[in-house]
């Protein structure tokens, strides 16, 4: 690869501002900011010209559509066809000799995002401008080097898209499996109609309070914060806030939390929630997120979290998965601050298989699907980090595309295929 020289973004592309009334092109593809996923090179959706009003920008296949609103969102895609787009997208047309795929990568580089953010104006709706991003200093690569860099980065991007497709399919499969298992079971029984719909003939339908206890912990979150770690006869205790449900790795089971202590086992047993507790938000807008998590150790809740403890610990997995189908918003007490309390949960009607074995088997099937989903999420995280770091290293000349060992990528492509 030849030694690159410095150039600006304006040396790679021109700004196109051709306006069009979408009413004159009702069947044209329409692209808005909502159709762009942060960090992705291709759009994730689209609409029709007939669905929007007021003048839009016209673009051609091979243009790069760059989101000038809140540049930190990292929204920019390569147009895969002609169409019209919101004026919140800048239409960048590659100059002769510039690989459009390469240009799409340049505007996703972390240095470019930082540069764009340095030129934003407007407190409530910060936007950058063409006059500012046009001056972004980028290394100059010849067409062959652009092609090598773009081809490598797009291969990783294609793996990311395949991973996302697999993740979506696994999620759909799990939802279908839950509906099937909770209405038909695993034993091929005939079904009967109940207050909650069809269930297997041998199942019963019980109130939640016959099946489990709805609790808040006797030890408060603040007490756990101030507690001294106990090393003798100690067990791990985590403090759970709603924010802990969003931690990486906690998508199904709470494996870590911002607050963790070791307490005497007797103290934990008397004042904390046991492993196998289903937890979810009980106050505020967080209820509407419908997040439910299972604990695998002793825990203490902050005031915005509530827990459900199955009477039979072996039923924890079954009950947890059933809750995944249940919409908490249907039992939320409305008001300035929505509330969800014991009185709302106790009367819930829950399907109950006649044997513990069937409950375990159903949970095992759904656990396996959760495991597949988690593996997909982990792979996506690795691919996203690889894409971002490699993009930056290639565009800054730290790494040369020809010097890379692509065997790992080729293996991943074979698996994805």
TADAVEN-V48443 format. One record per pair of residues at least 12 apart in sequence whose ideal C-beta (glycine too) atoms are under 7 Angstrom apart, sorted by the first residue. I is the first residue (numbers start at 1). J is the second residue. If there is no record, write none. Layout:
# TADAVEN-V48443
i = [I,I]
j = [J,J]
This chain:
# TADAVEN-V48443
i = [1,1,1,2,4,4,4,4,5,6,6,6,7,7,8,8,8,8,8,9,9,9,9,10,12,12,12,12,12,12,13,13,13,13,13,13,13,14,14,15,15,15,15,16,16,16,17,18,18,19,19,20,20,20,20,21,22,22,22,22,25,25,26,26,26,27,27,28,28,28,29,29,29,30,30,30,30,30,30,30,30,30,31,31,31,31,31,31,32,32,33,33,33,33,33,33,36,36,36,38,38,38,39,39,39,40,41,41,41,41,41,42,42,42,43,49,56,56,56,56,57,57,57,57,57,58,59,59,59,59,59,60,60,61,61,61,61,62,62,62,63,63,63,63,64,64,64,64,64,64,64,65,65,65,65,65,66,66,66,66,67,67,68,68,68,68,68,69,69,69,70,71,71,71,71,71,72,72,74,74,76,76,76,77,78,78,78,90,97,98,99,99,99,99,101,101,102,102,102,105,105,105,105,105,106,106,108,109,109,109,110,110,112,115,115,116,116,119,119,138,139,139,139,148,148,149,149,152,152,153,153,153,153,155,155,156,156,156,156,156,157,159,159,159,159,160,160,160,160,162,163,163,163,163,164,166,167,167,167,167,170,170,170,170,171,173,174,174,174,177,177,177,178,178,178,178,181,181,182,182,182,183,183,183,184,185,185,185,185,186,186,186,187,187,189,189,195,196,196,199,202,203,203,203,203,204,205,205,205,206,206,207,207,207,207,208,208,208,208,209,211,211,211,211,211,212,212,212,212,212,213,214,214,214,214,214,215,215,215,216,216,217,217,217,217,217,218,219,219,219,221,221,221,221,224,224,224,224,224,225,225,227,227,229,229,230,230,230,231,233,233,234,234,234,234,235,235,235,235,235,236,236,236,236,237,237,237,237,237,237,237,237,238,238,238,238,238,238,239,239,239,239,240,240,240,240,240,240,240,240,241,241,241,242,242,242,242,244,244,245,245,250,251,251,252,252,252,252,253,253,253,254,254,254,255,268,272,272,272,273,273,273,273,273,273,274,274,275,275,275,275,276,276,276,276,276,277,277,277,277,277,278,278,278,278,278,278,278,279,279,279,279,279,280,280,280,281,281,282,282,282,282,282,283,283,283,284,284,284,286,287,287,287,287,287,288,290,290,292,292,292,294,294,306,308,312,314,314,314,315,317,317,318,318,318,321,321,322,322,328,331]
j = [145,400,402,142,139,140,141,397,140,137,139,140,138,140,134,135,136,137,138,133,134,136,138,134,94,95,98,103,106,138,64,92,93,94,95,98,103,93,95,90,91,92,130,63,91,93,57,57,58,55,57,55,56,58,84,55,49,52,56,84,49,84,48,49,50,48,49,49,83,84,46,81,83,46,47,48,49,51,52,83,84,85,43,46,65,83,85,89,47,86,67,69,75,86,88,89,67,75,77,73,74,75,74,108,384,77,77,78,104,154,157,77,78,80,77,84,84,85,86,87,84,85,87,89,91,84,79,82,83,85,91,79,82,79,80,81,82,79,94,100,79,91,92,93,76,78,92,100,103,104,107,77,79,85,89,91,89,90,92,107,88,89,88,90,127,128,129,88,125,127,126,113,116,117,120,128,113,117,108,113,104,107,108,104,100,101,104,130,143,146,143,146,147,150,150,154,146,149,150,149,150,153,391,395,138,395,391,391,392,395,388,392,136,133,136,128,133,132,133,395,395,396,397,401,402,394,401,401,404,387,390,391,394,409,413,383,386,387,390,409,387,383,412,413,416,380,383,384,387,416,376,379,380,383,380,376,373,376,377,380,369,372,373,376,373,369,366,369,373,365,366,369,321,324,325,366,362,365,322,325,351,197,198,199,200,200,203,353,358,358,361,362,200,358,201,202,349,349,351,351,354,351,352,353,354,352,349,351,352,350,352,346,347,348,349,345,346,348,350,346,310,311,319,350,352,308,309,310,311,319,309,306,308,342,345,346,273,307,309,301,306,271,272,273,300,301,271,271,272,300,239,300,301,302,237,239,259,261,300,239,259,261,263,261,262,262,263,264,262,264,265,262,263,264,265,262,263,265,268,298,260,262,297,298,261,263,268,272,297,298,299,300,254,257,259,260,297,299,257,259,300,302,254,257,279,299,300,301,302,305,302,304,305,281,286,304,305,257,258,291,293,293,374,377,293,294,370,374,293,294,296,293,295,296,296,298,298,299,300,295,298,299,301,307,309,298,309,295,296,297,298,294,295,310,313,316,295,299,307,308,309,292,294,307,308,319,320,323,293,295,301,305,307,292,306,328,304,305,304,305,306,340,341,304,337,339,304,337,338,304,328,329,332,338,340,329,327,328,320,323,324,316,320,340,345,356,356,359,360,359,363,367,359,362,363,363,366,350,351,340,344]
